[in-house]
Amino acid sequence: MLEAGFTEDDVDRVLWRNPVEFFGQSGRLMIDEAAEAAPDAGATFEGNSILRGARA
């Protein structure tokens, strides 16, 4: 979009603010809580790393 001449504000609005506003209408989108609950990079579940590409 930037290469096509759109401003950074336009890109931010289309790819971030609009979706957050839309999905936020459900009352179930909690951005702040998701950031706080980010998994530990070394965490595992049944011997597999939780994060894609992470090595246990």
C-alpha positions in Angstrom: 0.0 0.0 0.0 2.9 2.4 0.8 4.4 1.7 -2.6 1.0 2.5 -4.2 1.1 6.0 -2.5 -1.0 5.5 0.6 0.1 7.2 3.7 1.3 5.3 6.8 -1.9 6.5 8.6 -4.0 5.0 5.8 -2.2 1.7 6.1 -2.5 1.7 9.9 -6.2 2.5 9.7 -7.0 -0.3 7.1 -4.8 -3.0 8.6 -5.1 -2.3 12.3 -7.6 0.3 13.6 -10.6 -0.7 11.4 -10.3 -4.5 12.2 -9.9 -3.7 15.9 -12.9 -1.4 15.9 -15.0 -4.0 14.0 -14.0 -7.1 16.1 -14.1 -5.0 19.3 -17.9 -4.5 18.8 -18.4 -8.1 20.0 -17.0 -7.1 23.4 -14.7 -10.2 23.3 -11.6 -8.6 21.7 -9.2 -7.7 24.5 -5.9 -6.5 23.0 -4.3 -5.5 26.3 -5.0 -8.9 27.9 -3.6 -10.7 24.9 -0.3 -8.9 25.1 0.0 -9.6 28.8 -0.7 -13.3 28.3 2.0 -13.9 25.7 3.5 -17.3 26.2 7.0 -17.8 27.5 9.4 -18.5 24.6 10.7 -21.6 26.4 7.3 -23.0 27.4 6.3 -26.4 26.2 3.2 -28.5 26.1 3.6 -32.3 26.2 7.2 -31.9 25.0 6.4 -29.6 22.0 7.2 -25.9 21.9 4.2 -23.7 22.1 5.6 -21.1 19.7 6.0 -22.0 16.0 9.6 -22.5 15.2 10.7 -22.2 18.8 13.2 -24.8 20.0 12.5 -26.4 23.4 
